[in-house]
Structure formats: structure tokens, C-alpha cells
Amino acid sequence: MPDEQVNFVRRSTYLEREEDLSALTIACIAFACTFGGALLGMLFRLPERHLDPDSKDVVRLGMGLLATVSALVLGLLIASAQSTFQTQSNQIKQITANVVLLDNLLGRFGQRAQPTRIQLRRSVDVLVERIWREKTSSASNTAPYEASAESQLFFDKLQELAPQNDVERIFQTRAIQLGIDLAQTRILFAQTDSAIPMPFMAVLIFWITVIFASFGLFTRPNRLAITALGVCAFSTSAAIFLILELGHPFSGLMAISNVPLSNALAPLVP
């Protein structure tokens, strides 16, 4: 394996671990806040004058409203993360399909298009490296998009093909159009933001913490109640972890694989 590919794998692995740590850290904070809030609610003993039925009803109604709003925000985050993941996954599939079709059209030119097809394979390797590097780097969204030198050289070779008949002219025109479509998809892909809004997540964790605190407010500490609240807090934190992972499609547990795009084109036989 070439040194640059080894370095890319190492950088990708490091960035994936860094992203996993970030999502895991936020999930642990959510668990500590929710379960800690429930325990504090159990340990905090209210005076008898605050335990009348009217006060309990007010707390329950307020927490019911807060739970409804939290569910709406949680659903919004899930929908946003799922939409981002599906959009970028479809864009990768579209890029892969365009690359395969473009190579098939160039194959109709025979040996005359061999250098162009070789350059296409080099462009794909650079494309894969750039996409996964940019999407796992927080600084990539602020940098303007620039076409790689390999892709520009490929377009130059594509336009230099000399069709010998009308059929080959049609193939060349179609190949150029596919190259333009590929570039447009790549630009749109680079402008897609996959980050989950942290203010939403912070507010959601605060709301859930308040809700869990209210669960323990009128409950005496006992093993069954503590276990049940612990399981619920862990389940809520796990859901937050999965949302964060889903919002970063190119790293973590649910990362989009680069294997289909990397292996889309078979090696050329000399």
C-alpha cells in the first residue's frame, strides 16, 4: 500500500476515534445529568406543606408539558440526523454510479482512451481521500471548495479525445456531461453540513434532567426506583449517542463505507 494511503487510513482512524469520543462524552454527560437529577430529586425532601395534591398536580402538569416539548425536539433531531445521513449516502451512490458509467463510455473508445481512464482512476482515489477527510474534519466546512489537480487533468484528457465517427462524438458528449454532473454533485456534497446543532442538544439534556428530577421528587429512595430510573437514564443517553453518531455519516459506528466508491473501477489490463 502506498505511503499516502497508509497516512490517510491512519488520519481517518484517528478522526473516527475523536468523533466517537465526542459523541460518547456527550452521552455520558447526558446520563450523569439525568440520573444525577433523579437521585437529587429523591434525596431532596420537600416540606409537608409542599406535598399537598394541588402542588403535585402542578408539578405533574408542568413536567408533562416539558416532556411533550422534549419529545418534539428529540424527534426533530432524529429527523434532521436521518435526513443528513440519507442525503449524503445517496450522494455517494450517485457519484459511484456516475463514475462507473463514465468509465464504461470511455471504454468504447478502445486503447485511445486508456490514458484518460487511468487518470479517472487516479481522480477517484483522490476523490475518496478528500471526501472522507473533509467530512471528518471540523475545519473543512469553512474552507472554500477547490477542484483537485487530478480532476482538472482528467477533464483536459477527456476533451482531448478525438472522435472518429458520430457514435464516438455522442459518447464523448455524454462523457463530458457525466463529468459535469459528477462535479456538480461533488460541490453540493461539499456544502452539506452534517453537524447536529449543539444548542438543541444542550437544551434537550437540560429538559430531560429536569424531568428526571421530578420523577424522584415525590419518590422515596429504594432499590427498585433507583434501578428503573437508571435504566431510563441510560436508554435516553443511548438515544442521544445514536443521534450524534447518525449526524456524522463518515465516522463512528454508522459510518458510510468508502469501499464501494474506492472499488467502483476495476484495474485496467495493459
N, C-alpha and C positions, 0 to 999 in steps of 0.2 A: 504494500500500500504506500503511495507517495507520502512524503512528509507533510505536505499541506493538508491532505485528507486526514492524516493522523491528528494534526493540530486542530482541525475542525471538529473531529469527534471528541477530542478532549475538551474543547471550549463548549461544545453543546452539552456534554455530560455535566460540566461544572455549572452551566447556566440552568440546566434542569434541576440539579440539586438545590441551587439557590432559590429557584421558583417554588420547589416543593417545600423548602424550609419556610418561605414566606407564607404560603397557604397554611402549612401546619402550625406556624406560630400564631396566625390569626385565629385558627380553630381552637388552639389551646387557650388563647385569651378569652374566646367566647365561652369555653367550658368553665374556666376559672370564674368568670363573671357570673354566669348563670347559676352554677352550682353553689358558688360562694354567696350569691344573693339569696338563694333558697335557705342555706344554713344560717345566714344572718337573720333572715326573717323568722326562723324557728327559735333562735336564741334571744331575739328581742321580744321581751314580754310586755305587752300593752297593759296599761292600767284598766281596771274593770270598767271604768266609765266609757272606754272606747270599744267595748266588746258588745254593745247593745245591737240588736238585729238591724236597726237602721244604718248604723255605721258599717256593718258587714255588707249590707246590700249596696251601699255607695261604693265601697271598695270593689266588690264583685262586678258591678256595672262598669266602673271605670276600667278595670282590667279586661273586661270583655271587649270594650271599645278599643283598648290598646292592642289586644290580641288580634282583633279584626284588621286594624291598620298594619300590624306587623305581618300578618298573612298576606296582605296586598303587596307590601314591599318585598317580601320574600318571593312571591310569585313573579313580581316584576324583574327581580334579579335573575331568577331561574330562566324566564323567557328571554331576557337580554343575553345571558350567557349561552343558552342553547341556540339562539339566532346567530350569534357571532361564530360559534363553533361550526354550525351547519353551513353558514355562508363561506367561511374560509375553506372548509372541507370541499365544498362544491367548486370553489375557485381552483383548488389544487387539481381536482378531477378534470376540470375544463382545460387547464394548462397541459396536463398529461395527454388528454385526447388530441389537442391541437399539435403537440409535439410529434405524436405518433403519425397523425395524418400528414403533417408537413414532411416527415421523413419518407413516407410512402410515395408522396408526389415527387420528391426529388429522386427516388429510386427509379422512376420512369425515364429519367434522362441517362441511365446507364453509368458508365465509367466517367463521363464528363462531369457528373455531379458529385463524384467521390470526394473531392476536397471540401465541397460545401457541406456534405453530410458529416464529414469528420469535424468540421467547425461547429456544426449543430450539436454534436455530442459534447464538445468542449463547452459550448454555451449552456447546455443543460446541467453539466456538473457545476458550473459557476452559479447558475440559477438556483439550484438546490442549496448550495452552500450559503448564498446570500439570503434566501428566504428564511431558512431556519435560524440563521444568525441574527437577522434583523428582528424576527418575531420573538426571540428570546432575550433581546436587549432592550432595556428601557429607554435608551438614548436614540433608538432608531426612528421613533415617531417624530422627533424634532428635526431630523436631518432631511434635506430635500432629496427626492429620488433622482438617481442618475443611472443611465443605462451603462452596462458593463462594456468593456472594450471587446470582449468576445462576441457579445450580441451585435455590436455595431459591425464587426468584421464579418459576421455571418450574413447580415443584410447586404453588405457590399458584394460578397461572393454570390449571393442569391440573385442580385441584379446583374451580375456579370455573366450569368448563364446565357448561352447563345442558342435559342430555339431553332430547330432545323425545319419545323413544319408547324401547321396550325394547331395540331394537337398539343405539341410541346409548348406553344405560346399560351394556350389555355392553362396548361399545367403550371407554367411559370407565374401567370397572373393569379391563379388560385393560391399558389405557394406564397406569393408576396402578400396576398390578403390574409392568409393564415398567420403569417409572421406579424402583420399589423394587429390582428386580433389578439395574438399572444402577448404582444407588447402592451396593448390596452388593458388586458386582464391583469397583467403584472403590475401596472401602475395603480389600478383600482385596488389590487390586493395589498400593495404597499401602504395605501392610505386608510386601510381598515384598522380601526382601533379595537383591540381585544381586551382592554383593561376593564375590570369591574369598578364602578365608582366607589371609592373608599368612604366618602361621606354617607352614602346609603348604608354601607356595611356597618359603620360605626354607630349610626343611629339605630339600626336594627338590633345590634348587640345590646345597646342601652335599653331599648324597649323590652327585649326578651329578659334581660336581667331584672328589670322592674317587675315583670310578670312572675318570674320565678320567686322573687322576694315576697310577692303577695301570696304565693302558694304556701309558703312556710309561715306567714304572718299569724294565721289562726290555727296552726297545727303544732301539737306538742311533739318534741323530738322523740322519735322512735325508729327502730331499725327498718321497718317496712317503708315508712315515709321517706327516710333518707335514701334508701336503695332506689325507690321509684323515682324520686327527683334526680338522683344521679344518672339513672338510665335515660331519663328525658333530656337532661342537660347534655349528655354525651351524644344522643341522637340529633339534637339541634346543632351541636358543634360539628358533627359529621356532615350534616346537610350543608352547612356553611363552607366546610372544606371542599365538598364536591362542587359547589357553585364556583368557588375560586379556581379550582382545577379546570372546570369546564370553560371558564373565561379565558384560559391561556391554552389554546389548542396545540401549541407547538412545544410544550414542555409538560412534565408531570405524568400523572397516571393515565390520562386520557389523551395523550399527545397524538397528533396526526402523524402517521408514519411517512418518511421520505423515501421508502423503498420503492413504491410503485413508480414515482417520478424518476428516481435515480436509475431504475432498471427498465424504463419505458422503451429505450432504444437498444437493440441488440448490437454487439460489436460488429463492425464491418469486416467482411472477409476480403483480404487483399486480392 
